[in-house]
């Protein structure tokens, strides 16, 4: 049973949860400052099929098909949406926004509006994924384009007071998902059925699945080290280990929790060693997290992984909350990304996930969760107990 905190019920009891007008105006004001710094008076933002966090961040509308938002300095944004039958709901949900039908092309309609407002001769900012044909349209109708995707990403790193509440909701519902596994697990269940078990715990509370990855492995004869991104008919058996990564997303804000479960047996020595090293790495990393911590310090804190003779096959740490955010870090034995030149700041959210695997990539565990950077350190946003859990199905 999911129990929302009292201070979250003003969000969760709404028909369509939304941020306050004050919060939306705060976001737009910060972005307009970035536009002014880049000498940009107009920005075109594309979203489609729920892909692209910028339109919902600035308007509240989660794009159902194709949409383009025209943002301007000191003026109400104009949102062009397709399909026509989606327009009434977009007009109902989008806040402080002039919402119109996009006609044959949402981008074409937005460019027409840009020309009417005299913006075609100015530098125009863009955010989002535009196709090659759309880039050709943009180049033909503007004097120059400025990619403002990184400006937007930097805005998302530090969450506002209102956003903290939404992050809590995502964490509570993700905890419900992970908790549903030991409650409903049965021998013979497939990964598909595990996914159904998980989703039923939070869909009824307004969330959708952002991630539910599972790995069912035989502890005595392992053959895979990380959860699979696509579920299968692979079955739960006694002596199996289930490693999982789950994110329940509530209107654009998700938790992320990673856990390992054994079925009808204690962890074998190998899986116990893997999990012990992972937990030590998790604790070492969290002890380092505070405002001012640099990415290289985080990587150094996790050397217990290599000291134990293991490695990782995933990010060690990544930013979270409205997207996959910096810093995105590997370990000393798997650091495929350049280490970013940045420091942690209060109000950031990170997923700490030292998912330790054997060097032959045949065995691995999942452990970790989303944490919030506070003034003095970090605190977990999740409440589900840590540790490898044994489940004995009836």
C-alpha positions in Angstrom: 0.0 0.0 0.0 1.5 3.3 -1.1 1.2 6.0 1.5 2.0 9.5 0.3 3.3 12.0 2.8 0.8 14.6 3.9 2.9 17.4 2.2 2.5 15.5 -1.2 -1.2 15.0 -1.3 -1.9 18.5 -2.8 0.0 17.1 -5.8 -1.2 13.4 -5.9 -4.9 14.2 -5.5 -5.1 16.5 -8.6 -6.7 15.1 -11.7 -3.7 16.3 -13.7 -0.7 17.1 -11.4 0.9 20.4 -12.2 3.5 22.8 -10.8 2.4 26.2 -9.6 2.4 29.2 -11.9 5.1 30.7 -9.7 7.3 27.7 -10.4 6.8 27.9 -14.2 7.5 31.6 -14.2 10.7 31.0 -12.2 11.9 28.5 -14.7 11.2 30.8 -17.6 12.9 33.7 -16.0 16.1 31.7 -15.5 16.0 30.5 -19.1 15.3 34.0 -20.4 18.5 35.2 -18.6 20.4 32.4 -20.4 18.8 33.6 -23.7 19.9 37.1 -23.1 23.4 36.0 -22.3 23.5 34.1 -25.6 22.0 37.1 -27.4 19.0 35.0 -28.5 15.5 36.5 -28.6 13.7 33.3 -29.8 14.1 29.6 -29.0 12.4 26.7 -30.8 12.0 23.6 -28.7 10.8 20.2 -30.1 9.3 17.3 -28.3 7.6 14.2 -29.6 6.0 11.0 -28.3 6.9 12.0 -24.7 10.6 12.4 -25.7 12.2 15.6 -24.7 11.9 17.1 -21.2 12.0 20.8 -22.1 8.4 21.4 -23.3 6.8 19.8 -20.1 9.4 21.7 -18.0 8.4 25.1 -19.3 4.6 24.4 -20.0 3.4 21.3 -18.2 2.4 19.6 -21.4 4.0 16.2 -22.0 4.1 15.9 -25.8 1.9 13.1 -27.0 2.8 13.2 -30.7 4.8 16.1 -32.1 5.0 19.6 -30.6 7.2 22.7 -31.0 7.4 25.5 -28.4 8.3 29.0 -29.5 9.8 30.9 -26.5 10.5 34.6 -26.6 11.9 37.2 -24.2 9.3 38.8 -22.0 6.4 37.2 -23.9 4.0 34.3 -23.5 5.3 31.2 -25.2 3.4 29.7 -28.1 3.0 25.9 -28.3 2.1 24.2 -31.6 0.8 20.6 -31.1 -0.3 17.7 -33.4 -2.6 15.8 -33.6 -5.7 18.0 -33.7 -7.7 15.8 -31.4 -4.9 16.3 -28.8 -5.3 20.1 -28.8 -8.1 20.3 -26.2 -6.1 18.5 -23.6 -2.9 20.4 -24.4 -4.9 23.6 -23.9 -6.2 22.3 -20.6 -2.9 21.1 -19.2 -0.3 23.6 -20.5 0.0 26.6 -18.2 0.6 30.3 -19.1 1.0 29.3 -22.7 -0.7 30.1 -26.0 -1.6 26.6 -27.3 -2.5 26.2 -31.0 -2.9 23.4 -33.5 0.3 22.8 -35.4 -1.5 22.2 -38.7 0.4 20.0 -41.2 3.7 20.7 -39.4 4.2 21.9 -35.9 7.6 23.2 -36.8 6.3 24.9 -40.0 3.6 26.7 -38.0 6.2 27.7 -35.4 8.5 29.1 -38.1 5.6 31.0 -39.6 5.0 32.6 -36.2 8.7 33.3 -35.8 8.6 35.3 -39.1 5.5 37.2 -38.1 7.3 38.3 -35.0 10.4 39.4 -36.9 12.6 36.6 -35.5 13.9 35.0 -38.7 16.6 37.6 -39.1 17.9 37.0 -35.6 19.9 34.2 -33.9 17.5 31.5 -33.0 18.1 29.0 -30.2 17.1 25.4 -30.5 16.5 22.5 -28.0 15.5 19.0 -28.8 15.9 16.4 -31.5 15.2 17.7 -35.0 15.3 15.6 -38.1 17.6 16.3 -41.0 14.6 17.7 -43.0 13.7 19.9 -40.0 17.2 21.2 -39.7 17.0 22.1 -43.4 13.8 24.0 -42.6 15.4 25.8 -39.7 18.5 26.8 -41.7 16.3 28.0 -44.6 14.2 30.2 -42.3 16.7 31.7 -39.8 19.9 33.6 -40.1 21.8 31.4 -37.6 21.0 28.7 -35.0 22.3 28.4 -31.5 22.2 25.0 -29.7 20.9 25.8 -26.2 20.6 22.1 -25.1 23.5 22.5 -22.7 22.0 25.7 -21.2 18.8 23.7 -20.5 20.7 20.8 -19.0 22.5 23.0 -16.6 19.2 24.5 -15.5 17.9 21.0 -14.6 20.9 20.0 -12.3 19.6 21.8 -9.2 16.0 21.1 -8.2 13.6 23.7 -6.9 11.6 23.3 -3.6 8.6 22.2 -5.6 10.6 19.7 -7.7 11.9 18.1 -4.5 8.4 17.0 -3.7 7.9 15.5 -7.1 11.2 13.6 -6.8 9.9 12.2 -3.5 6.8 10.9 -5.2 8.9 9.2 -7.9 11.0 7.6 -5.2 8.0 6.4 -3.2 6.4 4.8 -6.2 9.7 3.2 -7.3 10.0 1.7 -3.8 6.5 0.3 -4.3 7.7 -1.3 -7.5 10.7 -3.0 -5.9 8.6 -4.0 -2.8 6.1 -5.8 -5.1 8.6 -8.4 -6.1 9.1 -10.2 -2.8 5.4 -9.8 -2.1 4.2 -11.5 -5.3 7.2 -13.6 -6.5 6.4 -17.2 -7.5 8.5 -20.0 -8.9 7.9 -20.2 -12.6 7.2 -16.5 -13.2 8.6 -15.1 -16.3 10.4 -11.7 -16.6 7.2 -10.5 -18.4 5.2 -11.4 -15.3 7.7 -9.7 -13.0 7.3 -6.5 -15.1 3.5 -6.8 -14.7 3.9 -7.3 -10.9 6.0 -4.2 -10.7 3.9 -1.9 -12.8 0.6 -2.8 -11.1 2.0 -1.5 -7.9 2.4 2.1 -9.2 0.3 2.6 -12.3 -2.8 2.8 -10.1 -1.2 5.8 -8.4 -0.6 7.8 -11.7 2.9 6.7 -12.5 4.3 5.0 -15.6 7.3 2.7 -16.0 10.4 4.6 -17.1 12.6 1.5 -16.4 12.0 -2.0 -15.3 15.1 -4.1 -16.2 15.5 -7.6 -14.9 18.2 -10.3 -14.9 17.2 -13.8 -13.8 20.4 -15.7 -13.3 21.4 -19.2 -11.9 23.7 -18.4 -9.0 25.5 -21.8 -9.5 25.9 -21.3 -13.3 25.6 -17.6 -14.0 25.8 -16.4 -17.6 24.9 -12.7 -17.5 26.1 -9.8 -15.5 23.5 -7.0 -15.9 19.7 -6.7 -16.2 18.3 -7.0 -19.7 16.6 -4.0 -21.2 14.0 -6.1 -22.8 12.0 -8.7 -20.8 11.7 -12.3 -21.9 10.2 -15.7 -21.0 13.1 -16.6 -18.8 11.6 -18.1 -15.7 12.2 -17.7 -12.0 13.7 -20.9 -10.4 14.8 -21.9 -6.9 18.5 -20.9 -6.6 18.1 -18.0 -9.0 19.2 -14.5 -8.4 17.1 -11.5 -9.6 19.0 -8.3 -10.2 16.8 -5.3 -11.1 16.8 -1.6 -11.9 13.5 0.1 -11.5 12.2 3.7 -12.1 8.6 4.7 -11.7 8.0 8.0 -13.4 5.4 10.4 -12.0 4.6 13.1 -14.6 8.3 13.5 -15.7 9.9 12.8 -12.3 11.2 9.4 -11.4 13.0 7.6 -8.7 15.6 5.0 -9.4 16.3 2.0 -7.2 18.5 -1.1 -7.8 18.4 -4.2 -5.8 19.4 -7.9 -5.8 17.1 -10.8 -4.7 17.9 -14.5 -4.2 15.1 -17.1 -4.7 14.8 -19.9 -2.1 18.5 -19.9 -1.2 21.1 -17.7 0.4 23.6 -15.9 -1.8 26.4 -18.1 -3.0 29.9 -17.0 -1.9 30.5 -15.3 -5.3 27.3 -13.3 -5.2 27.8 -12.4 -1.5 31.3 -11.1 -2.4 30.0 -9.1 -5.3 27.3 -7.6 -3.2 29.6 -6.9 -0.2 32.0 -5.0 -2.5 29.1 -3.1 -4.1 27.7 -2.0 -0.7 31.1 -0.9 0.5 31.6 1.1 -2.7 28.1 2.6 -2.3 28.9 3.7 1.3 32.3 5.1 0.4 30.8 7.2 -2.4 27.9 8.5 -0.3 30.4 9.5 2.4 32.1 11.7 -0.2 29.0 13.4 -1.6 28.5 17.0 -0.6 28.7 20.5 -2.2 32.1 21.0 -3.7 32.9 17.3 -4.3 34.5 16.8 -7.7 33.9 13.8 -10.0 37.4 12.4 -9.7 37.0 12.2 -5.9 33.8 10.1 -6.5 35.7 7.7 -8.8 38.6 7.4 -6.3 36.1 6.5 -3.5 35.0 3.4 -5.5 38.4 1.8 -5.9 37.3 -1.0 -3.6 35.7 -2.5 -6.7 39.0 -3.0 -8.5 40.7 -3.9 -5.2 38.2 -6.8 -4.9 39.1 -8.1 -8.3 35.9 -6.9 -9.9 34.7 -4.2 -12.3 31.5 -2.6 -13.4 29.4 -2.7 -16.6 27.3 0.4 -16.0 27.7 4.0 -14.9 29.0 4.2 -11.4 27.1 7.5 -10.8 24.9 9.7 -12.9 22.8 12.8 -12.3 19.0 12.4 -12.4 15.7 14.2 -12.3 14.1 15.3 -15.6 16.7 13.5 -17.7 20.0 11.6 -17.6 22.2 14.4 -16.3 25.9 15.1 -15.4 28.1 13.9 -13.9 28.0 10.6 -15.7 30.9 8.6 -14.3 32.5 5.2 -14.6 35.0 3.5 -12.3 38.8 3.3 -12.7 38.4 0.1 -14.7 35.6 1.4 -16.8 35.7 5.1 -17.4 34.6 5.5 -21.0 33.4 9.1 -20.5 35.6 12.2 -20.1 35.5 13.2 -16.4 33.5 16.5 -16.3 35.0 19.6 -14.9 32.4 20.4 -12.3 31.6 20.4 -8.6 28.5 19.0 -6.9 26.0 21.6 -5.6 23.2 21.5 -3.0 19.9 20.5 -4.6 21.4 18.1 -7.2 20.2 14.5 -7.4 22.5 11.6 -8.2 21.9 7.9 -8.7 24.7 6.0 -7.0 24.9 2.5 -8.5 28.1 0.5 -8.1 26.7 -2.5 -9.9 29.7 -4.8 -9.4 30.4 -7.6 -12.0 33.0 -10.3 -12.5 35.6 -9.6 -15.1 34.3 -12.4 -17.3 30.9 -10.7 -17.4 29.1 -13.8 -16.2 27.9 -12.6 -12.8 26.9 -9.3 -11.3 24.6 -7.6 -8.8 22.5 -4.4 -8.8 22.6 -2.1 -5.8 22.0 1.6 -5.4 19.5 4.4 -5.4 18.8 8.0 -5.9 20.3 10.5 -3.4 19.9 14.2 -2.9 22.9 16.5 -2.3 22.2 18.5 0.9 24.2 21.4 2.5 26.3 19.0 4.6 26.3 15.8 2.6 23.8 13.6 0.9 20.6 11.8 1.9 18.7 9.0 0.2 15.3 9.7 -1.3 14.4 6.1 -1.1 13.1 4.2 2.0 13.3 0.5 0.8 15.9 -1.4 2.8 19.3 -1.9 1.3 21.1 -5.3 1.1 20.7 -8.5 -0.8 17.3 -10.0 0.1 16.3 -13.7 0.1 12.7 -14.5 -0.9 11.2 -17.9 -0.3 8.1 -18.1 -2.5 5.1 -20.2 -1.3 
